[in-house]
């Protein structure tokens, strides 16, 4: 079996070409810094779902506006892709906002906040400030006890 499916190869090529086209060919001032995070192509190569992120813009109104600009430019982008990539049928381009980056930042912030708060230690857990919990000797003390005899002298 092949290492990569044709749809994966077409998706990778579409991602590269679209990144260049959006950056250099679309002159709409409403379009922000768009990054193509991924492209998935249907098995029959009829549709390509393009997932984009916007650099520094997470406002829903700006996201919607940027997606509208990309959807209006989809025909132009498709014709340019047809000139650059040799395909019998160029897939219909469907643009979607990729929320995974924003979701990742939110989760990272929540994790940082939780770590920054410092939760109280669980019962019986060893913390650097407390040393060993009551009734237990630390690892160093246990080693010292093994190297000393019962009378306290070092062997």
C-alpha positions in Angstrom: 0.0 0.0 0.0 1.1 3.6 -0.7 2.6 5.6 2.1 0.4 8.6 1.4 -3.0 8.8 -0.1 -3.6 11.0 -3.1 -6.1 13.2 -1.2 -3.3 13.9 1.4 -0.9 14.9 -1.3 -3.4 17.2 -3.0 -4.3 18.7 0.4 -0.7 19.5 1.1 -0.2 21.1 -2.3 -3.4 23.1 -1.9 -2.3 24.4 1.5 1.1 25.6 0.1 -0.5 27.2 -3.0 -3.3 28.9 -1.1 -0.9 30.3 1.5 1.1 32.0 -1.3 -2.0 33.1 -3.2 -3.8 34.6 -0.1 -0.6 36.5 0.9 0.3 37.8 -2.5 -2.8 38.0 -4.7 -5.7 39.0 -2.6 -5.6 42.8 -2.1 -8.7 43.2 0.1 -7.9 45.5 3.0 -10.4 43.8 5.2 -8.4 40.6 5.1 -6.1 40.3 8.1 -3.0 38.0 8.6 -4.5 34.7 7.6 -2.7 31.4 8.2 -3.9 28.2 6.7 -3.6 25.6 9.5 -4.9 22.6 7.6 -6.7 21.4 4.4 -8.8 18.3 4.1 -9.9 17.1 0.7 -12.9 14.8 0.1 -12.2 11.3 -1.4 -13.6 12.3 -4.8 -11.6 15.5 -4.8 -14.8 17.5 -5.1 -14.4 19.6 -2.0 -11.5 21.1 0.0 -12.2 22.2 3.5 -9.6 24.9 4.4 -9.1 25.7 8.1 -7.7 29.2 8.7 -6.5 31.1 11.8 -6.1 34.8 12.2 -3.0 36.3 13.7 -4.0 38.3 16.8 -7.6 38.6 15.9 -10.1 36.5 17.9 -13.1 38.8 17.7 -16.0 36.9 16.2 -17.0 39.9 14.0 -13.5 40.1 12.5 -13.4 36.3 12.0 -16.7 36.4 10.2 -15.6 39.3 8.1 -12.3 37.5 7.1 -14.2 34.3 6.2 -16.6 36.3 4.1 -13.7 37.9 2.2 -12.1 34.4 1.7 -15.5 33.0 0.5 -15.9 35.8 -2.0 -12.4 35.2 -3.3 -12.8 31.4 -3.5 -13.6 31.4 -7.2 -10.5 33.5 -8.0 -8.4 31.3 -5.8 -9.7 28.2 -7.4 -8.9 29.5 -10.9 -5.4 30.4 -9.8 -4.9 26.9 -8.3 -6.1 25.4 -11.6 -3.2 27.2 -13.4 -0.6 26.2 -10.8 -1.6 22.6 -10.1 -2.3 20.0 -12.8 -5.6 18.5 -11.7 -8.5 17.3 -13.9 -10.9 18.9 -11.4 -10.0 21.5 -8.9 -11.9 21.0 -5.6 -14.5 23.6 -4.5 -12.9 25.6 -1.7 -14.8 25.9 1.6 -13.2 28.1 4.3 -13.6 27.4 8.0 -12.2 29.2 11.1 -9.9 26.9 13.1 -10.6 27.4 16.7 -8.1 24.8 17.9 -5.4 27.5 18.4 -7.6 29.8 20.4 -8.8 26.8 22.5 -5.2 25.7 23.1 -4.3 29.2 24.3 -7.3 29.2 26.7 -6.4 25.8 28.1 -2.8 26.7 28.5 -3.8 29.9 30.4 -6.1 27.8 32.6 -3.3 25.3 33.4 -0.9 28.2 34.2 -3.5 29.7 36.4 -4.1 26.4 38.3 -0.4 25.8 38.7 0.1 29.4 39.8 -2.5 29.1 42.6 -0.7 26.2 44.2 -3.2 23.7 45.4 -2.9 22.5 49.0 -0.9 19.2 49.3 -2.8 15.9 49.5 -2.7 14.2 52.8 0.4 12.1 53.1 2.1 13.8 50.1 5.7 15.0 50.4 6.3 18.7 49.7 9.6 20.4 49.6 8.7 22.8 52.4 7.3 20.2 54.7 9.9 17.5 54.3 8.6 14.0 55.0 5.1 13.5 56.3 4.7 12.5 59.9 5.6 9.0 60.8 7.8 8.5 57.7 11.5 9.1 57.3 12.8 10.9 54.3 15.0 8.9 51.8 18.2 10.5 53.1 17.3 9.7 56.7 16.5 6.1 55.7 19.9 5.7 54.0 21.7 7.1 57.0 19.8 4.7 59.3 20.9 1.8 57.2 24.6 2.8 57.2 24.6 3.3 61.0 24.3 0.6 63.5 21.7 0.4 66.2 24.1 2.2 68.6 24.3 5.2 66.2 27.8 4.7 65.0 28.6 5.0 61.3 29.9 1.8 59.7 
